[in-house]
């Protein structure tokens, strides 16, 4: 089966010094880039993590300090990896919880802005766990009828993951699935948007899952004493919690997401204060204006008593004009 792609889908797998997203480092990365035309591009690199590889990790993936002492650091190849992945959606096995967060930490430490906006994320493990509840080795055997040769090699694992997804698309094309609310659907489709939705059911804000989106798209804490509470509500009652997390042992990407919410919350507070501040001068003027005094009833009565109505003058009746009157007027005005 050929994947129905609108843009490249980059399957990638990491071998690391350990499983701590915030502090462990990549020692090997392998990327299989599935193109919309059906072609594939593979890029595999070993990296010098800059810290010793614990023996228990080396036993699992077979990479020891001696093997990578002359390899480049992530910072040296980070721009090359970012460019290779720039046009791609991302896929992997347990990639949402581990590979993507670890990769983001490495980019951030290297000072490289690896933008996740408008990408789709397909976690093959989530399809498997929600449909069958197995491991990658079991998934490969279950779906493909094969055993992984050279297991725990990044390239072998990622090729197996790619084959498992193709087999899942065949197997579950018309299979109904029921969610926790009892809604039934056929979520496993040869469509990256649909797979993105199905494999990101927990809706993490920061991939590490310290914060998740609720059904209304609001960020809530997913750990500790404030688990289940809106992040902005916690800032309101306990703003020091933000500082505690920023200085704590949390992934850098978790801290970056937290900072975005913090800045947005502070901007809302500033905007809420502005109307109140702009009305303050007017309020002060109103407060300083003295009320106009009104006369009490006794004063009004006294004034009324002092004001006398205008007396009406008697008007004499007009007399007829005579010759004598005209003569007197002529003598007065000289005319």
The 8 nearest C-alpha neighbors of each residue, nearest first, counted from 0:
[[1, 165, 2, 169, 166, 168, 3, 189],
 [0, 2, 3, 37, 165, 4, 189, 35],
 [3, 1, 4, 189, 0, 165, 37, 35],
 [2, 4, 189, 190, 1, 5, 35, 191],
 [5, 3, 35, 6, 2, 7, 191, 190],
 [4, 6, 35, 3, 7, 191, 34, 8],
 [5, 7, 4, 35, 87, 8, 34, 86],
 [8, 6, 34, 87, 33, 35, 9, 88],
 [7, 9, 88, 33, 87, 32, 89, 10],
 [10, 8, 32, 89, 31, 90, 87, 88],
 [11, 9, 90, 31, 91, 30, 89, 32],
 [12, 10, 30, 29, 91, 9, 157, 31],
 [11, 13, 29, 153, 157, 28, 91, 98],
 [14, 12, 28, 27, 15, 153, 98, 25],
 [13, 15, 27, 26, 25, 153, 28, 60],
 [16, 14, 25, 26, 17, 24, 13, 23],
 [15, 17, 52, 23, 24, 56, 53, 25],
 [18, 16, 15, 23, 19, 56, 24, 53],
 [17, 19, 20, 23, 16, 15, 97, 22],
 [20, 18, 23, 21, 22, 17, 101, 16],
 [21, 19, 101, 22, 23, 18, 250, 100],
 [20, 22, 250, 19, 249, 23, 104, 251],
 [21, 23, 19, 20, 24, 250, 17, 104],
 [24, 22, 19, 17, 16, 20, 21, 18],
 [25, 23, 48, 15, 16, 26, 22, 105],
 [24, 26, 15, 27, 48, 14, 13, 16],
 [27, 25, 46, 15, 45, 14, 48, 47],
 [28, 26, 45, 14, 44, 25, 46, 13],
 [29, 27, 13, 44, 43, 12, 45, 14],
 [28, 30, 43, 154, 11, 12, 42, 153],
 [31, 29, 11, 42, 41, 10, 32, 43],
 [32, 30, 41, 10, 9, 40, 11, 33],
 [31, 33, 9, 40, 39, 8, 30, 10],
 [32, 34, 39, 8, 7, 9, 38, 31],
 [33, 35, 7, 38, 36, 37, 39, 32],
 [36, 34, 4, 37, 6, 7, 5, 33],
 [37, 35, 34, 38, 4, 33, 39, 1],
 [38, 36, 34, 35, 1, 33, 39, 2],
 [39, 37, 34, 36, 33, 40, 35, 32],
 [38, 40, 33, 32, 34, 41, 31, 37],
 [39, 41, 32, 31, 33, 42, 38, 34],
 [42, 40, 31, 30, 32, 39, 43, 29],
 [41, 43, 30, 29, 31, 40, 44, 28],
 [44, 42, 29, 28, 30, 41, 45, 154],
 [45, 43, 28, 27, 46, 29, 42, 26],
 [44, 46, 27, 26, 70, 28, 67, 43],
 [47, 45, 26, 70, 72, 71, 27, 48],
 [46, 48, 72, 70, 67, 49, 71, 68],
 [49, 47, 24, 50, 26, 46, 25, 72],
 [50, 48, 47, 51, 72, 24, 68, 46],
 [49, 51, 48, 52, 24, 47, 16, 23],
 [52, 50, 53, 64, 49, 48, 16, 63],
 [51, 53, 16, 64, 54, 50, 63, 57],
 [54, 52, 56, 55, 51, 16, 57, 17],
 [53, 55, 57, 56, 58, 52, 63, 59],
 [56, 54, 58, 53, 57, 59, 52, 17],
 [57, 55, 59, 54, 58, 53, 16, 17],
 [58, 56, 61, 54, 62, 59, 60, 63],
 [57, 59, 55, 56, 61, 60, 54, 62],
 [60, 58, 56, 57, 61, 55, 151, 62],
 [59, 61, 151, 57, 62, 58, 152, 56],
 [62, 60, 57, 58, 59, 63, 152, 56],
 [61, 63, 57, 60, 66, 64, 67, 58],
 [64, 62, 66, 65, 57, 61, 52, 67],
 [65, 63, 66, 67, 52, 68, 51, 62],
 [64, 66, 63, 68, 67, 62, 69, 52],
 [67, 65, 63, 64, 68, 62, 69, 70],
 [66, 68, 70, 47, 69, 65, 64, 46],
 [67, 69, 65, 70, 47, 66, 64, 46],
 [70, 68, 67, 71, 47, 66, 65, 46],
 [69, 71, 67, 47, 46, 68, 45, 72],
 [72, 70, 46, 47, 75, 73, 69, 76],
 [73, 71, 47, 75, 74, 46, 48, 70],
 [72, 74, 76, 75, 77, 46, 71, 105],
 [75, 73, 109, 77, 72, 76, 106, 78],
 [74, 76, 72, 73, 77, 71, 78, 79],
 [77, 75, 79, 73, 74, 78, 80, 72],
 [78, 76, 74, 80, 73, 79, 75, 81],
 [77, 79, 81, 80, 76, 82, 111, 75],
 [78, 80, 82, 76, 77, 81, 83, 75],
 [81, 79, 83, 77, 82, 78, 84, 76],
 [80, 82, 78, 84, 83, 79, 85, 77],
 [81, 83, 85, 79, 80, 84, 78, 86],
 [82, 84, 80, 81, 85, 79, 86, 87],
 [85, 83, 81, 87, 82, 86, 80, 9],
 [84, 86, 82, 87, 83, 81, 113, 114],
 [87, 85, 84, 7, 6, 88, 83, 82],
 [88, 86, 7, 8, 84, 85, 9, 89],
 [87, 89, 8, 119, 118, 9, 120, 7],
 [90, 88, 9, 120, 8, 10, 87, 119],
 [91, 89, 10, 121, 122, 120, 9, 11],
 [92, 90, 94, 10, 122, 11, 123, 93],
 [91, 93, 124, 123, 94, 122, 160, 90],
 [94, 92, 124, 95, 96, 122, 97, 91],
 [93, 95, 98, 91, 92, 97, 99, 96],
 [96, 94, 99, 93, 97, 206, 122, 98],
 [97, 95, 94, 207, 93, 206, 98, 100],
 [96, 98, 94, 100, 99, 95, 101, 93],
 [97, 99, 94, 101, 100, 102, 13, 12],
 [98, 100, 102, 94, 101, 95, 97, 103],
 [101, 99, 103, 102, 97, 98, 206, 104],
 [102, 100, 104, 20, 98, 103, 99, 97],
 [101, 103, 99, 105, 104, 100, 98, 106],
 [102, 104, 100, 106, 105, 101, 99, 107],
 [105, 103, 101, 107, 102, 106, 251, 108],
 [104, 106, 108, 102, 103, 107, 109, 101],
 [107, 105, 109, 111, 103, 104, 108, 110],
 [106, 108, 110, 104, 109, 105, 111, 103],
 [109, 107, 105, 110, 106, 104, 111, 74],
 [108, 110, 74, 106, 107, 111, 105, 77],
 [109, 111, 107, 108, 106, 112, 74, 105],
 [112, 110, 106, 109, 107, 113, 78, 77],
 [113, 111, 114, 110, 106, 107, 81, 109],
 [114, 112, 111, 81, 115, 106, 103, 107],
 [113, 115, 116, 112, 85, 118, 117, 81],
 [116, 114, 118, 117, 113, 119, 88, 103],
 [115, 117, 118, 114, 119, 113, 88, 120],
 [116, 118, 115, 119, 114, 88, 120, 87],
 [119, 117, 88, 116, 115, 120, 87, 89],
 [118, 120, 88, 195, 89, 121, 117, 192],
 [121, 119, 89, 195, 90, 88, 122, 118],
 [120, 122, 90, 195, 194, 198, 123, 89],
 [123, 121, 91, 198, 124, 125, 92, 90],
 [122, 124, 92, 126, 125, 91, 121, 164],
 [125, 123, 92, 127, 93, 126, 122, 128],
 [124, 126, 128, 198, 127, 123, 122, 129],
 [127, 125, 123, 129, 124, 128, 130, 198],
 [126, 128, 124, 130, 125, 131, 129, 132],
 [129, 132, 127, 125, 131, 130, 126, 124],
 [128, 130, 126, 127, 125, 131, 132, 124],
 [129, 131, 127, 128, 126, 132, 176, 125],
 [130, 132, 128, 127, 133, 129, 126, 138],
 [128, 131, 133, 127, 129, 130, 134, 124],
 [132, 134, 137, 131, 128, 138, 127, 135],
 [135, 133, 137, 136, 138, 132, 124, 128],
 [136, 134, 138, 137, 139, 133, 160, 124],
 [137, 135, 139, 138, 134, 140, 147, 146],
 [136, 138, 140, 134, 135, 139, 141, 133],
 [139, 137, 135, 141, 136, 140, 134, 142],
 [138, 140, 136, 143, 137, 142, 141, 163],
 [139, 141, 144, 145, 137, 138, 143, 146],
 [142, 140, 138, 139, 144, 137, 143, 145],
 [141, 143, 139, 140, 166, 138, 144, 163],
 [142, 144, 139, 145, 140, 141, 163, 166],
 [145, 143, 140, 141, 142, 139, 146, 138],
 [146, 144, 140, 143, 139, 147, 141, 142],
 [147, 145, 140, 148, 139, 136, 144, 137],
 [146, 148, 150, 149, 145, 136, 159, 155],
 [147, 149, 150, 146, 155, 152, 156, 145],
 [148, 150, 152, 147, 155, 151, 156, 154],
 [151, 149, 152, 147, 148, 155, 156, 136],
 [152, 150, 60, 153, 156, 149, 59, 155],
 [151, 153, 155, 150, 154, 149, 156, 60],
 [154, 152, 156, 155, 12, 29, 151, 157],
 [153, 155, 157, 156, 29, 152, 158, 43],
 [156, 154, 152, 158, 153, 157, 159, 150],
 [157, 155, 159, 153, 154, 158, 152, 160],
 [156, 158, 160, 154, 159, 155, 12, 153],
 [159, 157, 161, 155, 160, 156, 154, 162],
 [158, 160, 156, 162, 157, 161, 163, 155],
 [161, 159, 157, 163, 158, 162, 156, 164],
 [160, 162, 158, 164, 159, 163, 157, 165],
 [161, 163, 159, 165, 160, 164, 166, 158],
 [164, 162, 160, 166, 161, 165, 139, 167],
 [165, 163, 167, 161, 166, 162, 168, 123],
 [164, 166, 162, 168, 167, 163, 0, 161],
 [165, 167, 163, 169, 164, 168, 142, 170],
 [168, 166, 164, 170, 169, 165, 171, 163],
 [167, 169, 165, 166, 172, 171, 170, 188],
 [170, 168, 166, 167, 172, 171, 165, 0],
 [169, 171, 167, 168, 172, 166, 174, 173],
 [172, 170, 174, 173, 168, 187, 169, 167],
 [171, 173, 168, 169, 188, 174, 170, 187],
 [174, 172, 171, 185, 175, 170, 187, 188],
 [175, 173, 171, 185, 172, 176, 170, 187],
 [176, 174, 185, 184, 183, 173, 177, 186],
 [175, 177, 183, 184, 185, 174, 178, 186],
 [178, 176, 183, 182, 181, 184, 175, 179],
 [177, 179, 181, 180, 182, 183, 176, 184],
 [180, 178, 181, 177, 182, 183, 176, 200],
 [181, 179, 178, 182, 177, 183, 176, 184],
 [180, 182, 178, 179, 177, 183, 176, 184],
 [183, 181, 177, 178, 180, 184, 179, 176],
 [182, 184, 177, 176, 175, 181, 178, 185],
 [183, 185, 175, 176, 186, 177, 182, 174],
 [184, 186, 175, 174, 187, 176, 173, 172],
 [187, 185, 184, 188, 197, 193, 194, 176],
 [188, 186, 171, 172, 185, 168, 194, 189],
 [189, 187, 190, 172, 186, 168, 193, 194],
 [190, 188, 3, 168, 2, 191, 187, 194],
 [189, 191, 188, 193, 192, 3, 194, 4],
 [190, 192, 194, 193, 195, 189, 4, 119],
 [193, 191, 195, 194, 190, 196, 119, 120],
 [192, 194, 196, 195, 190, 191, 197, 188],
 [195, 193, 191, 197, 196, 192, 121, 198],
 [196, 194, 192, 121, 120, 193, 198, 197],
 [195, 197, 193, 199, 194, 198, 192, 200],
 [196, 198, 194, 199, 195, 200, 186, 193],
 [197, 199, 125, 195, 122, 196, 200, 121],
 [200, 198, 196, 202, 201, 197, 195, 203],
 [199, 201, 202, 197, 198, 196, 203, 195],
 [202, 200, 199, 203, 211, 212, 208, 198],
 [201, 203, 200, 199, 212, 211, 204, 213],
 [204, 202, 211, 208, 206, 205, 201, 210],
 [203, 205, 211, 210, 206, 212, 202, 208],
 [204, 206, 253, 207, 203, 208, 256, 210],
 [207, 205, 208, 203, 96, 95, 100, 204],
 [208, 206, 205, 209, 96, 100, 253, 203],
 [209, 207, 203, 206, 210, 205, 211, 221],
 [210, 208, 221, 207, 222, 220, 205, 211],
 [209, 211, 220, 221, 208, 204, 219, 203],
 [212, 210, 203, 204, 219, 202, 218, 208],
 [213, 211, 218, 216, 217, 202, 219, 203],
 [212, 214, 216, 215, 217, 211, 218, 219],
 [215, 213, 216, 212, 217, 202, 218, 211],
 [216, 214, 213, 217, 212, 218, 219, 211],
 [215, 217, 212, 213, 214, 218, 211, 202],
 [218, 216, 212, 213, 215, 219, 229, 214],
 [217, 219, 212, 211, 230, 229, 210, 213],
 [220, 218, 229, 230, 228, 210, 211, 227],
 [219, 221, 210, 226, 227, 228, 222, 230],
 [220, 222, 226, 210, 209, 227, 211, 219],
 [223, 221, 226, 220, 209, 225, 224, 210],
 [224, 222, 226, 225, 221, 220, 209, 227],
 [223, 225, 226, 222, 227, 220, 228, 221],
 [226, 224, 228, 223, 220, 227, 222, 233],
 [227, 225, 222, 221, 220, 223, 228, 224],
 [226, 228, 220, 219, 221, 225, 229, 222],
 [229, 227, 219, 225, 226, 220, 230, 233],
 [230, 228, 219, 232, 231, 218, 233, 220],
 [229, 231, 219, 233, 232, 218, 220, 228],
 [230, 232, 234, 233, 229, 235, 264, 260],
 [233, 231, 235, 229, 234, 230, 236, 228],
 [232, 234, 230, 235, 236, 231, 237, 229],
 [235, 233, 238, 231, 237, 232, 236, 230],
 [234, 236, 232, 233, 237, 238, 231, 230],
 [237, 235, 233, 234, 238, 232, 231, 239],
 [236, 238, 234, 239, 233, 240, 235, 241],
 [239, 237, 234, 240, 241, 235, 236, 233],
 [238, 240, 242, 241, 237, 243, 234, 244],
 [241, 239, 243, 238, 242, 237, 244, 234],
 [240, 242, 239, 244, 243, 238, 245, 234],
 [243, 241, 245, 239, 244, 240, 246, 238],
 [242, 244, 240, 246, 241, 245, 247, 239],
 [243, 245, 247, 241, 246, 242, 240, 249],
 [244, 246, 242, 243, 247, 254, 241, 249],
 [247, 245, 243, 244, 242, 248, 249, 241],
 [248, 246, 244, 245, 249, 243, 242, 250],
 [247, 249, 250, 246, 21, 244, 245, 22],
 [248, 250, 247, 21, 251, 253, 254, 244],
 [251, 249, 21, 253, 252, 20, 254, 248],
 [252, 250, 254, 253, 104, 255, 249, 21],
 [251, 253, 255, 254, 250, 256, 205, 104],
 [254, 252, 205, 250, 256, 251, 255, 257],
 [255, 253, 257, 251, 252, 256, 245, 258],
 [254, 256, 252, 258, 257, 253, 251, 259],
 [257, 255, 259, 253, 258, 254, 252, 205],
 [256, 258, 254, 260, 255, 259, 253, 261],
 [257, 259, 261, 255, 256, 260, 254, 262],
 [260, 258, 256, 262, 261, 257, 263, 255],
 [259, 261, 263, 257, 258, 262, 264, 256],
 [260, 262, 258, 264, 259, 263, 257, 265],
 [263, 261, 265, 259, 264, 260, 258, 266],
 [262, 264, 260, 266, 261, 265, 259, 267],
 [265, 263, 261, 267, 266, 262, 260, 268],
 [266, 264, 268, 262, 267, 263, 261, 269],
 [265, 267, 269, 263, 268, 264, 262, 270],
 [266, 268, 264, 270, 265, 269, 271, 263],
 [267, 269, 265, 271, 266, 270, 272, 264],
 [270, 268, 266, 272, 271, 267, 265, 273],
 [271, 269, 267, 273, 272, 268, 266, 274],
 [270, 272, 268, 269, 273, 267, 274, 275],
 [271, 273, 269, 270, 275, 274, 276, 268],
 [272, 274, 276, 270, 275, 271, 277, 269],
 [275, 273, 277, 276, 272, 278, 271, 270],
 [274, 276, 278, 273, 272, 277, 279, 271],
 [277, 275, 273, 279, 278, 274, 272, 280],
 [276, 278, 274, 279, 275, 273, 280, 281],
 [277, 279, 275, 281, 276, 280, 282, 274],
 [278, 280, 282, 276, 281, 277, 283, 275],
 [281, 279, 283, 282, 278, 284, 277, 276],
 [282, 280, 284, 283, 278, 279, 285, 277],
 [281, 283, 279, 285, 280, 284, 286, 278],
 [282, 284, 280, 286, 281, 285, 279, 287],
 [285, 283, 281, 287, 286, 282, 280, 288],
 [284, 286, 282, 288, 283, 287, 281, 289],
 [285, 287, 283, 284, 288, 282, 289, 281],
 [288, 286, 284, 285, 289, 283, 282, 290],
 [287, 289, 285, 286, 284, 290, 283, 291],
 [290, 288, 287, 291, 286, 285, 292, 284],
 [289, 291, 292, 288, 293, 287, 286, 285],
 [290, 292, 293, 289, 288, 294, 287, 295],
 [293, 291, 290, 294, 289, 295, 298, 288],
 [292, 294, 295, 291, 290, 296, 299, 298],
 [295, 293, 298, 299, 296, 292, 297, 300],
 [294, 296, 298, 297, 299, 293, 300, 292],
 [295, 297, 299, 298, 300, 294, 301, 293],
 [298, 296, 300, 299, 295, 301, 294, 302],
 [299, 297, 301, 300, 295, 296, 294, 302],
 [298, 300, 296, 302, 297, 301, 294, 303],
 [299, 301, 303, 297, 298, 302, 296, 304],
 [302, 300, 304, 298, 303, 299, 305, 297],
 [303, 301, 305, 299, 304, 300, 298, 306],
 [302, 304, 300, 301, 306, 305, 299, 307],
 [303, 305, 301, 302, 306, 300, 307, 299],
 [306, 304, 302, 303, 307, 301, 300, 308],
 [305, 307, 303, 304, 302, 308, 301, 309],
 [308, 306, 305, 309, 304, 303, 310, 302],
 [307, 309, 310, 306, 311, 305, 303, 304],
 [310, 308, 307, 311, 306, 312, 305, 313],
 [311, 309, 308, 312, 307, 313, 306, 314],
 [310, 312, 309, 313, 308, 314, 307, 315],
 [313, 311, 314, 310, 309, 315, 308, 316],
 [312, 314, 315, 311, 310, 316, 317, 309],
 [315, 313, 312, 316, 317, 311, 318, 310],
 [316, 314, 317, 313, 318, 312, 319, 311],
 [315, 317, 314, 318, 313, 319, 312, 320],
 [318, 316, 315, 319, 314, 320, 321, 313],
 [317, 319, 320, 316, 315, 321, 324, 314],
 [318, 320, 321, 317, 324, 316, 322, 323],
 [321, 319, 324, 318, 322, 325, 323, 317],
 [320, 322, 324, 323, 319, 325, 326, 318],
 [323, 321, 325, 324, 326, 320, 327, 328],
 [324, 322, 326, 321, 325, 327, 320, 328],
 [323, 325, 327, 321, 322, 326, 328, 320],
 [324, 326, 328, 322, 323, 327, 329, 321],
 [327, 325, 323, 329, 324, 328, 322, 330],
 [326, 328, 330, 324, 329, 325, 331, 323],
 [329, 327, 331, 325, 330, 326, 332, 324],
 [330, 328, 334, 326, 333, 331, 327, 332],
 [329, 331, 327, 333, 328, 332, 326, 334],
 [332, 330, 328, 329, 333, 327, 334, 326],
 [333, 331, 329, 334, 330, 328, 327, 326],
 [334, 332, 330, 329, 331, 328, 327, 326],
 [333, 329, 332, 330, 331, 328, 326, 327]]
